Amino acid sequence: MNKKRKPKYRKWIIIIIVVGLVGIAANNFLTPKVIAYESAVAEVKDITTYYSFSGNIESKNREIIIAERTSQIDKLYVSEGEIVEVGKDLVNPSSGDNLEAGIKGEISKIYINENDQVSAGTKLMEIVDYENLEVSVKVDEYELAAIEAGKEVTVKVNSLDQEIKGTIESVSKEGQVTNGVTYFIAIVTLEKDDRLKVGMSTEITLTKNQAIGAVTLPMTAIQFEEDNTPFVFLKGLEGEPIKTIIKTGVNDGTTVEILSGISIDDQILYTAKVSKNSLGFGGGNSPMGNGSSTDGEN
C-alpha cells in the first residue's frame, strides 16, 4: 500500500513547486519597477562652437633661380643660409648678365658650383621668405559663408602646442571638385613667430556660433520623441517626472542651450536608457549630434 502511494505524493509535491514558481514569476511581472533617475540642474553658461580646418605652414614667397641659356657659372655671389634683398647679384654666368634676387629671403638651396656647365632651364638656386608665412586650407562649400577676407582666426601649431593669431587673406573664386565634394582654398597669413617652420601642421579655428549667458543642460538629460521633438523630465513637487517639451539652440557636443521650456535651477530627471513601456510613451535618450561643431534649434 505505501509503495503505491509514493508516486501520488511526488506528483503533489511537483504541482505545489510549479504553482509556487508561477506565483513568484507573476508577482515579479506585475510589481512596478522602480526607475533609478539621475538628475541635472539647468545652469547659466556660455557656449561657443567653432569651424575647424587643418593645413601646413608654407612660405608666402618663394623664388627659383633658373639658367636663362646654356653657359658656364663663372661666379657665385651668395652662399646657402644667406639673407638677400631684392636686386642682390646671385650668379655670374659666362653668357649674359648677372642673375638677381627677385624677392627678399634666405638662400635655402644652391644646386650648382662655380665653373659648372649648365643648360637653359637648369635650376640654380632657391630663395625662400621665412619671415612671411601662411597656411592654405580646404573649405567645404557649405562652410564658405563663414570665411571672409580680413577675418581673424586662431591657429594652433600642433608640434609647439601653441596658439597664434592668423588672418584670412583670400578665398579662391573657383572651387575644386574631389569625389563629388566641392571645396575652396582659403589663405591664412600668420603673425611673425621665430618658432614657426615651413611644413609644421596646424589646426585653424574660427567662431561659428555663440550663446552667452544661456540656460543650459547637459546633452545626456535631453530626450527625443519619434519625430525628434526634444523633451525633458522636469522634477515635480512630489519628486515625480513631468514630461516637458523644450526648444534647443546652440550645442557644443556636451552642453545644450535651452531656449524655452525650463528655467534656471529647474531640476531635470533622466535615465541612461528610457523604455517606452516603463514610461508610457516613446522616445529615449537620443544624440543631438556627433560632438563636432554642430548646433541648431528645435
Sequence and secondary structure as in RCSB ss.txt:
>XXXX:A:sequence
MNKKRKPKYRKWIIIIIVVGLVGIAANNFLTPKVIAYESAVAEVKDITTYYSFSGNIESKNREIIIAERTSQIDK
LYVSEGEIVEVGKDLVNPSSGDNLEAGIKGEISKIYINENDQVSAGTKLMEIVDYENLEVSVKVDEYELAAIEAG
KEVTVKVNSLDQEIKGTIESVSKEGQVTNGVTYFIAIVTLEKDDRLKVGMSTEITLTKNQAIGAVTLPMTAIQFE
EDNTPFVFLKGLEGEPIKTIIKTGVNDGTTVEILSGISIDDQILYTAKVSKNSLGFGGGNSPMGNGSSTDGEN
>XXXX:A:secstr
 HHHHHHHHHHHHHHHHHHHHHHHHHHHHHS      EEEE EEEEEEEEEEEEEEEEES EEEEE SSSEEEEE
E   TT EE TT EEEEESSSS EE SSSEEEEEE   TT EE TT EEEEEE  SSEEEEEEEEGGGGGG  TT
 EEEEEETTTTEEEEEEEEEE SS EEETTEEEEEEEEEE   TT  TT EEEEEEEEEEEEEEEEEEGGG EE 
TT  EEEEEE TTS EEEEE EEEEE SSEEEEEES  TT EEEE SS  HHHHSS   B  SSSSSS     
